[in-house]
């Protein structure tokens, strides 16, 4: 387990071992998820196949904007994280 301090600007350094393990590079996006008082940091690098069809029900027949796509990616990542958490805690 690794730790880090929060700077006066609210910044946190991700330990190099985790940056290497998750292949995080400067400029990569991360998502902060809060669940039951726990904050989880999740790389926004997802297998694109996990997002297949996630906009189909959401855009009402219009062309999806960049904001629509970004929101769907975020929602898909959160949904995938939630499902992973459920399967990890023995409930499934």
C-alpha positions in Angstrom: 0.0 0.0 0.0 1.2 3.5 -0.9 0.4 6.9 0.6 0.6 10.5 -0.5 0.0 13.9 0.9 -2.5 16.5 -0.4 -0.9 19.8 -1.4 -2.3 23.2 -0.6 -3.8 23.2 -4.2 -5.6 19.9 -3.5 -3.2 17.9 -5.7 -2.1 14.3 -4.9 0.9 12.5 -6.4 0.1 9.0 -7.5 3.0 6.7 -6.5 5.3 5.7 -9.4 4.6 2.0 -8.8 0.9 2.5 -9.4 1.5 4.9 -12.4 3.7 2.1 -13.9 1.2 -0.7 -13.1 -1.7 1.2 -14.6 0.4 2.8 -17.4 -0.7 6.3 -16.4 1.0 9.1 -18.3 1.0 12.9 -17.8 -2.3 14.2 -19.2 -4.2 11.0 -18.6 -7.7 11.4 -17.1 -8.8 9.8 -13.8 -12.2 9.5 -12.2 -12.8 10.0 -8.5 -15.6 7.7 -7.2 -17.2 8.0 -3.8 -19.0 5.1 -2.3 -19.9 4.5 1.4 -17.3 7.1 2.5 -14.5 5.7 0.5 -12.8 7.6 -2.4 -11.5 5.5 -5.3 -9.3 6.8 -8.0 -10.0 5.1 -11.3 -8.0 5.5 -14.6 -10.4 6.6 -17.4 -8.7 4.1 -19.7 -11.3 1.5 -20.5 -11.6 -1.3 -23.0 -13.7 0.4 -25.7 -15.8 -2.8 -26.1 -17.2 -2.3 -22.6 -18.9 0.9 -23.8 -20.6 -0.6 -26.8 -24.2 0.6 -27.1 -24.1 2.8 -24.0 -25.4 5.8 -25.8 -28.1 4.0 -27.8 -30.9 4.7 -25.2 -29.7 8.0 -24.1 -29.5 10.4 -27.1 -33.1 10.2 -28.3 -32.4 9.7 -32.0 -30.1 12.8 -32.3 -26.4 12.7 -33.0 -24.4 12.3 -29.8 -22.2 15.3 -28.9 -18.8 15.1 -27.4 -20.3 15.9 -24.0 -22.8 13.1 -24.4 -20.0 10.7 -25.3 -17.8 11.8 -22.4 -20.7 11.5 -19.9 -21.5 8.0 -21.2 -17.9 6.9 -20.8 -17.9 8.2 -17.3 -21.2 6.4 -16.5 -20.0 3.2 -18.1 -16.8 3.4 -16.0 -18.8 3.9 -12.8 -21.2 1.1 -13.7 -18.3 -1.2 -14.5 -16.6 -0.3 -11.2 -19.7 -0.9 -9.2 -20.2 -4.3 -10.8 -16.5 -5.2 -10.1 -16.9 -4.1 -6.5 -20.1 -6.3 -6.0 -18.3 -9.3 -7.4 -15.2 -8.7 -5.3 -17.1 -8.5 -2.0 -18.7 -12.0 -2.2 -22.2 -10.9 -2.9 -22.2 -12.4 -6.4 
